[in-house]
Amino acid sequence: MKLLSFFALFAFGLSVSARADEKSLFDGSSLTGWAGLDFWTVQDGCITGQTTKEKPTKGNTFLIWKGGEVGDFELTLQYKMEGGNSGIQYRSKIVDEKGFVVAGYQGDFEAGTTYSGILYEEKGRGILAKRGEKVVVKEGAEPTKPKIEAQKDALGSSESLQAIIKQGDWNEYRIVAKGGHLQHFINGHQTVDVTDETAVGAKTGILALQLHAGPPMRVQFKNIVLKTE
């Protein structure tokens, strides 16, 4: 009996330890812990970024998480998109503090039917993996022009992955980053698998949410959970 109690307590300790590195990044009622321009508010219990015809943004701007840099992590959130496109920046860096502009890896998503789930490097190397691809990024002649070895449709066709996305409704986005291995998932389906072997591939950096320049748009986020190694 004492032995069973010991193992029960040991298992409980492991469970607590396993949860200790997991935290919610949004309190559901305020932008505490985040920083950005006044395009960002909390509406209906969700982080909301919105531009209008009367109030556009001249360039891409971001809501930046102020909790520090992340290295190896798993980030899960829910998003809803109305017009335009957006994304989740990770292992990124601030390049314009006043305008809240960042550069780095981005888990892309949009109201359209082509780019949700891809890996894009904002203000960097551009698209590193299209939807459905398994990719190895190698050094090229220039840092901004890497050699990309891609297996097209290795995770499914772009069309089949688009079919699992709920247009104009809530979707779950998950990003897993371990070393140079980067994976994106939408609604439980993997959309890209990338191994970045280059020297410029960031191993740490900030998290941020994107509000894209262009036509009026509205994006919402909720249930933002970060799990770190």
C-alpha positions in Angstrom: 0.0 0.0 0.0 2.8 2.4 0.9 4.6 1.4 -2.4 1.4 2.2 -4.4 1.1 5.6 -2.6 4.7 6.4 -3.4 4.2 5.7 -7.1 0.9 7.6 -7.1 2.7 10.7 -5.6 5.6 10.2 -8.0 3.2 10.1 -11.0 1.4 13.2 -9.7 4.8 15.0 -9.4 5.6 14.1 -13.0 2.2 15.4 -14.1 2.7 18.7 -12.3 6.2 19.0 -13.8 4.9 18.3 -17.3 2.4 21.2 -17.0 4.8 23.6 -15.4 6.2 24.7 -18.7 2.8 25.4 -20.3 1.2 28.8 -20.0 -1.6 30.9 -21.4 -0.5 34.1 -23.1 -3.9 35.8 -23.2 -6.1 36.5 -20.2 -9.3 36.8 -22.2 -10.0 40.4 -21.2 -7.0 42.6 -21.8 -3.8 43.1 -23.8 -1.7 42.7 -20.7 1.6 41.1 -21.8 1.3 42.4 -25.3 2.3 45.6 -27.1 1.2 47.1 -30.5 -0.5 50.0 -32.2 -4.2 50.9 -31.6 -5.4 48.6 -34.4 -5.4 45.9 -31.6 -8.2 45.6 -29.0 -10.0 42.9 -27.1 -13.5 42.2 -28.5 -15.8 39.3 -27.4 -13.0 37.9 -25.3 -10.6 37.7 -28.2 -7.5 39.6 -29.3 -8.7 41.5 -32.3 -6.7 43.3 -35.0 -8.7 45.4 -37.5 -8.2 47.9 -40.3 -10.9 49.8 -42.1 -11.1 52.0 -45.2 -11.0 55.0 -42.9 -8.1 53.6 -40.8 -5.7 51.5 -42.8 -2.2 50.5 -41.9 0.5 51.7 -44.2 2.6 48.6 -43.7 2.4 45.3 -41.9 2.3 45.8 -38.1 2.3 43.4 -35.2 1.1 42.7 -31.7 4.2 41.6 -29.9 4.2 39.3 -26.9 6.4 40.9 -24.2 7.2 37.7 -22.3 10.7 37.4 -23.9 12.3 35.2 -26.5 11.4 31.6 -27.2 13.6 28.9 -28.6 12.2 25.3 -28.7 8.5 25.5 -28.2 5.0 24.4 -29.1 2.4 27.2 -29.6 -1.3 26.5 -30.0 -4.0 29.0 -30.6 -7.3 29.5 -32.3 -7.8 32.1 -35.0 -10.6 33.6 -37.2 -10.0 35.5 -40.3 -12.3 38.0 -42.1 -10.6 39.4 -45.2 -7.0 39.8 -46.0 -4.2 37.7 -44.4 -2.3 37.4 -41.2 0.2 35.2 -39.5 2.0 34.1 -36.4 5.6 35.3 -36.1 8.0 33.2 -34.1 11.8 33.3 -33.4 11.5 36.8 -34.9 13.1 40.2 -34.1 11.9 43.7 -33.9 13.1 45.9 -36.8 11.0 49.0 -36.1 10.0 49.6 -32.5 7.8 52.6 -33.1 5.8 50.9 -35.9 5.8 47.5 -34.1 7.4 45.8 -37.2 9.1 42.5 -36.9 11.0 40.1 -39.2 11.4 36.3 -39.0 9.5 33.0 -39.4 5.8 33.2 -39.9 3.0 30.7 -39.8 0.8 32.2 -42.5 -2.9 32.1 -42.8 -5.5 34.1 -44.8 -9.1 34.5 -45.9 -8.1 33.1 -49.3 -7.3 29.6 -50.3 -3.6 29.4 -51.0 -1.3 30.4 -48.2 -2.8 29.2 -44.9 -0.3 26.9 -43.2 2.8 27.8 -45.2 6.2 28.9 -43.7 7.0 32.4 -44.7 10.0 34.5 -43.5 8.8 38.1 -43.1 11.4 40.6 -44.4 13.8 37.8 -45.1 13.9 34.8 -47.5 10.2 34.8 -48.4 8.3 31.5 -48.8 10.4 28.6 -47.4 7.7 26.0 -47.7 4.4 25.9 -49.6 1.5 24.0 -48.2 1.9 20.2 -48.2 5.6 20.3 -48.6 8.4 18.7 -46.7 11.5 20.9 -47.1 15.2 21.1 -46.3 16.6 24.6 -46.5 20.3 24.7 -47.3 22.9 27.4 -47.8 22.7 29.1 -51.1 25.0 31.5 -53.0 23.6 34.3 -50.8 21.9 34.3 -47.3 18.7 35.7 -48.8 18.7 33.0 -51.6 18.8 29.6 -49.9 18.7 26.3 -51.7 15.4 24.7 -51.0 14.9 21.0 -51.5 11.1 20.4 -51.5 9.0 17.2 -51.6 5.7 18.5 -53.1 2.5 17.1 -51.6 4.5 15.0 -49.0 1.9 16.0 -46.4 -1.1 16.2 -48.8 -2.1 18.4 -51.7 -2.7 22.1 -51.1 -6.3 21.5 -52.1 -6.9 18.7 -49.6 -5.3 20.8 -46.8 -7.4 23.8 -47.7 -10.5 21.6 -47.4 -9.9 21.2 -43.6 -9.9 24.9 -43.0 -13.1 26.6 -41.9 -13.4 29.8 -43.9 -14.6 32.7 -41.8 -14.8 30.5 -38.7 -12.5 29.4 -35.9 -9.5 27.2 -36.7 -6.7 25.8 -34.5 -3.1 26.6 -35.5 -0.2 24.7 -33.9 3.5 25.5 -34.4 6.2 23.2 -33.2 9.9 24.4 -33.3 12.8 22.2 -32.2 16.2 23.3 -33.3 16.1 23.7 -37.1 13.0 21.5 -37.4 9.8 23.6 -37.9 6.3 22.1 -38.2 2.9 23.8 -38.8 -0.5 22.2 -38.2 -4.1 23.5 -38.8 -7.0 21.7 -37.2 -4.7 18.7 -36.5 -3.4 18.3 -40.0 0.3 19.0 -40.7 0.7 21.6 -43.4 4.5 21.9 -43.7 7.6 20.2 -42.4 10.8 22.2 -42.6 14.4 21.6 -41.6 16.4 24.8 -41.8 20.1 24.0 -42.0 21.3 27.5 -42.7 23.3 29.8 -40.5 20.6 32.5 -40.7 17.8 30.3 -39.5 16.9 31.7 -36.1 17.0 29.5 -33.1 15.4 32.0 -30.7 13.3 35.1 -31.0 10.0 36.8 -30.1 6.4 35.9 -30.8 4.0 38.3 -32.5 0.7 38.4 -34.3 0.3 40.1 -37.7 -2.0 42.7 -39.0 -1.4 43.0 -42.8 -1.4 46.1 -44.9 -3.9 46.3 -47.8 -7.7 46.1 -47.9 -9.8 46.2 -44.7 -9.4 43.1 -42.6 -10.2 41.7 -39.2 -8.4 38.9 -37.4 -9.1 37.4 -34.0 -7.1 35.1 -31.7 -8.0 33.2 -28.5 -6.8 30.3 -26.3 -3.1 31.1 -26.9 -1.0 28.5 -25.1 2.8 28.3 -25.2 4.7 25.2 -24.1 8.4 25.4 -23.8 11.1 22.8 -23.4 
